[in-house]
Amino acid sequence: MSENKTQPTGASVTAFLDSASTPRRRHEGHQLLALMHSATGEDGVMWGPSIVGFGLTTYVYASGRTGTWPRVGFSPRKAALSLYGLKDHPASGPLLAELGPHKVGASCLYVTSLDRVDLDVLTRLVELGYAHYA
């Protein structure tokens, strides 16, 4: 069985965030780093070249394949902020309705701007996601 491609690295989270594509994404990346650190009590760790993760969870697919992934995380991508682990807790649905403009993918929540979402709701989603994957 092959190993997951995305693994924790020793790369600097700060250097990664400082290299984001635009000044706005750099600022939002640092905002998310502080928000997720505060909500989880964990320091951010680089996963692969582009994901900042907090905590660790193990998952098992129906096929029996297992892997590890951050409990919650983010990536300040050019088109949107990709937020991981925030939508699977049973209480997340009602909160997503209060978050503000966003899109939901198979495993991500996409936000185009932190200025347009309720940061208290986002913090609660991070707390729930982190607890969900404990």
Buried (B, 14 or more C-beta within 10 A) or exposed (E): EEEEEBEBBEBEBEEBBEEBEEEEBBBBBBBBBEBBBEBBEBEBBBBBEBBBBBBBBEEEEEEEEEBBBBBBBBBBBEEBBBBBBBBEBEEBEEBBEEBBEBEEEEEBBBBBEBEEBEBEBBBBBBBBBBBBBE
